[in-house]
Amino acid sequence: MEIVVLGAGSIGMLMTSFLSEFNDRVTLIVHREEQARNLEQSGLVRKNIDGTLTKSVIKARTDFYNLSKDSVVIIAVKYGQLHQIYETLHTLDSSIPLLFLQNGLAHFEEAKSLPQQSIAFGSCQFGAQRENDTTVLHRGQGILKIAVEKGDASPYMFLPDSTSPLFQVEFVKSAEKMLFEKALLNCFINPLTALLEVKNGILVENPQTYKLLGKLYDELFTAFPEDMAQLSFPDVEGLCRRTATNTSSMLGDILSFKPTEIETIVGAVIERAVKNGKRLPMLETLYLLVLAKEGRSDKM
């Protein structure tokens, strides 16, 4: 089986690095020819949590047309880029399995409408940071959760074959529930780190931000008691500590002057609360502040 990873951001590069350890047919789809050449000439380097380096020989190219039927495609681009590639995904053979690794909920219904027979969603709970065209940093250990929404799990069973303790995979039942729980987690880290321009660990090290996390937890628990029952405040604190040195994706977008995923993550959570007759004043404030910071304060 050939594994095709679409997207050379932090998650795409880290996934490619881990997967190439037990599969010699891994291809990373990148945006620029220069990066493709650099990766094929120099390899993909992963800087591990313990300071060691892992180098992988991979294939890299800039298109993903004419894939063989013996392929699985992992889509690791951010939500804002998905609409540019849906048309191409429609042209792939319907037997090619797809695995989506986006934050938030906006892509859930869109992806389900694709003609592929097997469609799954993933929730990445490990920390990653792209250093340059050929190097990715593993910033925090965590689990990759997978939920199959269309078809069965058999096309994705290659994932647990990994023997690395740093790359653990867990299959769960409900994709929508998994994505919503991840969005709730992201509501704690992403907006605060983006606004304060700090790494994840500061949120639990600083007394003021620690109090903010606690108040935000209480607010979300009141709005979503059933979902939050599976997520304790120590879980939130533990995530911040495990990814302490990580730059959140939303902060990365702010620093790079790119649009953030505030709509598909925080906006989706606020929208669901409103539908349930609840309000999230603290989260709404963070939402508006992030929009203002990125220059899109007219969204709400």
C-alpha positions as CSV (number, residue, x, y, z in Angstrom):
1,M,0.0,0.0,0.0
2,E,1.2,3.5,-0.9
3,I,0.5,6.2,1.8
4,V,0.0,9.6,0.3
5,V,0.1,12.5,2.8
6,L,-1.3,15.7,1.4
7,G,0.1,18.8,3.1
8,A,3.6,19.7,4.3
9,G,2.7,21.6,7.4
10,S,3.7,20.5,10.9
11,I,1.2,17.6,11.1
12,G,1.7,16.4,7.6
13,M,5.5,16.3,8.0
14,L,5.3,14.6,11.4
15,M,2.8,12.0,10.1
16,T,5.0,11.3,7.1
17,S,8.1,10.9,9.3
18,F,6.4,8.4,11.6
19,L,4.7,6.5,8.8
20,S,7.9,6.1,6.8
21,E,9.5,4.2,9.7
22,F,7.4,1.1,8.9
23,N,6.4,1.7,5.3
24,D,8.8,2.5,2.4
25,R,6.0,3.7,0.1
26,V,5.2,7.1,1.7
27,T,4.8,10.2,-0.5
28,L,4.4,13.7,0.8
29,I,2.5,16.2,-1.4
30,V,4.0,19.7,-1.1
31,H,3.1,23.0,-2.5
32,R,6.5,24.0,-4.0
33,E,8.8,22.2,-6.4
34,E,11.8,23.5,-4.4
35,Q,10.6,21.8,-1.3
36,A,10.0,18.5,-3.2
37,R,13.5,18.6,-4.5
38,N,15.0,19.3,-1.1
39,L,13.1,16.5,0.6
40,E,14.0,13.9,-2.1
41,Q,17.7,15.0,-2.0
42,S,18.1,15.5,1.8
43,G,15.4,13.4,3.3
44,L,12.8,14.3,6.0
45,V,14.3,15.0,9.4
46,R,12.4,14.7,12.7
47,K,13.7,16.3,15.8
48,N,12.4,14.0,18.6
49,I,11.4,15.1,22.1
50,D,14.5,13.6,23.6
51,G,16.8,15.6,21.3
52,T,17.6,12.8,18.9
53,L,17.2,13.0,15.2
54,T,15.3,10.6,12.9
55,K,15.9,10.9,9.1
56,S,13.5,9.3,6.6
57,V,13.9,8.7,2.9
58,I,10.5,9.7,1.3
59,K,9.0,10.6,-2.1
60,A,7.8,14.2,-2.5
61,R,5.9,15.8,-5.3
62,T,3.5,18.7,-6.0
63,D,0.4,16.9,-7.4
64,F,-1.7,13.9,-6.4
65,Y,-3.3,13.0,-9.7
66,N,-3.3,9.5,-11.1
67,L,-2.9,7.7,-7.8
68,S,-2.9,3.9,-7.9
69,K,-5.9,2.1,-6.4
70,D,-3.4,0.6,-3.9
71,S,-3.2,3.9,-2.1
72,V,-4.6,5.7,1.0
73,V,-4.7,9.5,1.1
74,I,-4.1,11.3,4.4
75,I,-5.3,14.9,4.0
76,A,-3.3,17.1,6.5
77,V,-3.9,20.6,5.1
78,K,-5.7,23.2,7.2
79,Y,-9.4,23.7,6.7
80,G,-9.0,26.9,4.7
81,Q,-7.1,24.9,2.0
82,L,-9.6,22.0,1.7
83,H,-11.9,23.8,-0.8
84,Q,-9.0,24.0,-3.2
85,I,-8.5,20.3,-3.3
86,Y,-12.1,18.9,-3.0
87,E,-12.4,19.0,-6.8
88,T,-9.3,16.8,-7.2
89,L,-10.5,14.4,-4.5
90,H,-13.7,13.9,-6.5
91,T,-11.6,12.7,-9.4
92,L,-9.7,10.0,-7.4
93,D,-10.9,6.4,-7.7
94,S,-13.7,5.8,-5.3
95,S,-11.9,2.8,-3.8
96,I,-9.1,5.0,-2.5
97,P,-9.6,5.5,1.3
98,L,-9.4,9.1,2.7
99,L,-8.3,10.2,6.2
100,F,-9.0,13.8,7.2
101,L,-6.8,15.4,9.9
102,Q,-8.3,18.9,10.2
103,N,-9.2,20.8,13.4
104,G,-12.7,21.9,14.1
105,L,-16.0,20.7,12.6
106,A,-16.6,22.6,9.4
107,H,-15.1,19.9,7.2
108,F,-17.2,17.0,8.6
109,E,-20.3,17.3,6.4
110,E,-18.3,18.4,3.4
111,A,-15.9,15.5,3.5
112,K,-18.7,13.0,3.9
113,S,-20.2,14.0,0.6
114,L,-17.2,12.9,-1.4
115,P,-17.6,9.7,-3.5
116,Q,-15.0,7.7,-1.8
117,Q,-16.2,4.4,-0.3
118,S,-14.0,4.8,2.8
119,I,-13.7,8.1,4.7
120,A,-12.3,8.5,8.1
121,F,-11.5,11.4,10.4
122,G,-8.5,11.8,12.7
123,S,-7.8,13.9,15.8
124,C,-4.1,14.6,16.4
125,Q,-3.3,15.1,20.1
126,F,0.5,15.4,19.7
127,G,2.6,18.5,19.4
128,A,4.3,19.3,16.1
129,Q,6.2,22.3,14.7
130,R,7.6,22.8,11.2
131,E,11.1,24.1,11.3
132,N,11.9,24.4,7.6
133,D,11.2,22.6,4.3
134,T,12.9,19.4,5.5
135,T,12.7,19.4,9.3
136,V,9.8,18.9,11.7
137,L,9.9,19.0,15.5
138,H,8.0,16.6,17.6
139,R,6.9,18.9,20.5
140,G,4.5,16.7,22.5
141,Q,3.6,13.1,22.9
142,G,-0.1,12.2,22.3
143,I,-2.5,9.9,20.6
144,L,-3.9,9.9,17.1
145,K,-7.6,9.1,17.3
146,I,-9.3,7.7,14.2
147,A,-13.0,7.4,13.6
148,V,-14.4,5.8,10.4
149,E,-17.5,7.6,9.2
150,K,-18.0,5.8,5.8
151,G,-17.1,2.2,5.0
152,D,-15.2,0.0,7.5
153,A,-11.9,0.2,9.4
154,S,-10.0,-2.3,7.3
155,P,-8.3,0.2,4.9
156,Y,-6.9,2.0,8.0
157,M,-5.6,-0.9,9.9
158,F,-2.0,-0.3,8.7
159,L,-1.8,2.6,11.3
160,P,-1.6,0.5,14.5
161,D,1.3,-1.4,13.0
162,S,3.6,1.4,14.2
163,T,6.0,0.1,17.0
164,S,7.0,3.6,18.0
165,P,5.8,4.6,21.6
166,L,5.7,8.2,20.3
167,F,3.1,7.3,17.6
168,Q,0.1,5.7,19.2
169,V,-3.3,5.2,17.4
170,E,-6.7,4.6,18.9
171,F,-9.9,3.9,17.0
172,V,-13.1,5.4,18.3
173,K,-16.7,5.1,17.3
174,S,-18.1,8.5,16.5
175,A,-16.2,10.9,14.3
176,E,-18.5,13.9,15.0
177,K,-18.2,13.4,18.8
178,M,-14.4,13.0,18.5
179,L,-14.0,16.2,16.4
180,F,-16.2,18.1,18.8
181,E,-14.3,17.0,21.8
182,K,-11.0,18.0,20.1
183,A,-12.6,21.4,19.2
184,L,-13.5,21.8,22.9
185,L,-9.8,21.1,23.8
186,N,-8.6,23.6,21.2
187,C,-10.9,26.2,22.7
188,F,-8.7,26.2,25.8
189,I,-5.3,26.5,24.1
190,N,-5.6,28.1,20.7
191,P,-7.4,31.5,21.3
192,L,-5.4,32.3,24.5
193,T,-2.0,31.4,23.1
194,A,-2.8,33.4,19.9
195,L,-3.9,36.5,21.8
196,L,-1.1,36.4,24.3
197,E,1.5,35.1,21.8
198,V,2.8,32.5,24.2
199,K,3.6,28.8,24.0
200,N,1.1,26.3,25.4
201,G,2.9,25.7,28.7
202,I,2.6,29.3,29.8
203,L,-1.1,28.8,30.2
204,V,-0.6,26.6,33.3
205,E,2.6,28.3,34.5
206,N,1.2,31.8,34.7
207,P,-1.3,32.3,37.6
208,Q,-3.6,34.6,35.6
209,T,-3.9,32.4,32.5
210,Y,-4.3,29.4,34.8
211,K,-7.4,31.1,36.3
212,L,-8.7,31.9,32.9
213,L,-8.4,28.3,31.9
214,G,-10.4,27.3,35.0
215,K,-13.2,29.9,34.3
216,L,-13.3,28.8,30.6
217,Y,-13.6,25.1,31.7
218,D,-16.6,26.0,34.0
219,E,-18.3,27.9,31.2
220,L,-17.9,25.1,28.7
221,F,-19.0,22.5,31.3
222,T,-22.2,24.4,31.9
223,A,-23.0,24.5,28.2
224,F,-21.9,21.0,27.3
225,P,-22.1,18.8,30.5
226,E,-22.3,15.5,28.7
227,D,-19.3,16.2,26.4
228,M,-17.3,17.8,29.1
229,A,-17.9,14.9,31.5
230,Q,-15.3,13.0,29.5
231,L,-12.8,15.9,29.9
232,S,-11.6,16.9,33.3
233,F,-9.7,20.1,34.1
234,P,-6.6,18.0,34.9
235,D,-6.9,16.7,31.3
236,V,-6.7,20.3,30.0
237,E,-3.8,21.1,32.3
238,G,-2.1,17.9,31.2
239,L,-2.4,18.7,27.6
240,C,-0.8,22.1,28.2
241,R,2.1,20.5,30.0
242,R,2.6,17.7,27.4
243,T,2.8,20.3,24.7
244,A,4.4,23.0,26.8
245,T,7.0,24.0,24.2
246,N,4.6,23.9,21.3
247,T,3.4,26.9,19.3
248,S,-0.3,26.4,18.8
249,S,-1.5,26.3,15.2
250,M,-3.6,29.5,15.8
251,L,-0.6,31.3,17.2
252,G,1.5,30.1,14.2
253,D,-1.1,31.6,11.9
254,I,-1.1,34.9,13.7
255,L,2.7,35.1,13.6
256,S,2.7,34.3,9.9
257,F,-0.1,36.8,9.2
258,K,-2.4,34.0,7.9
259,P,-6.1,33.5,8.5
260,T,-6.7,31.4,11.6
261,E,-9.0,28.4,12.2
262,I,-11.0,30.4,14.7
263,E,-14.3,29.9,12.7
264,T,-14.1,26.1,12.4
265,I,-12.9,25.6,15.9
266,V,-14.2,28.3,18.3
267,G,-17.0,29.6,16.1
268,A,-18.4,26.1,15.6
269,V,-18.5,25.5,19.4
270,I,-20.2,28.8,20.0
271,E,-22.7,28.0,17.3
272,R,-23.5,24.7,18.8
273,A,-24.0,26.3,22.2
274,V,-26.4,28.8,20.8
275,K,-28.4,26.0,19.1
276,N,-28.7,24.4,22.6
277,G,-30.0,27.7,24.0
278,K,-26.7,28.4,25.8
279,R,-24.3,31.4,25.7
280,L,-20.5,31.3,26.1
281,P,-19.6,35.0,26.9
282,M,-16.0,34.3,27.8
283,L,-15.4,32.2,24.7
284,E,-17.3,34.7,22.6
285,T,-15.0,37.4,23.8
286,L,-11.9,35.4,23.0
287,Y,-13.4,34.7,19.5
288,L,-13.9,38.3,18.8
289,L,-10.5,39.3,20.0
290,V,-8.8,36.7,17.7
291,L,-10.9,38.0,14.8
292,A,-9.9,41.5,15.6
293,K,-6.2,40.6,15.9
294,E,-6.2,38.9,12.5
295,G,-8.2,41.8,11.0
296,R,-11.5,40.2,10.5
297,S,-13.6,41.7,13.3
298,D,-16.7,42.0,11.1
299,K,-17.5,38.3,11.2
300,M,-19.9,38.3,14.1
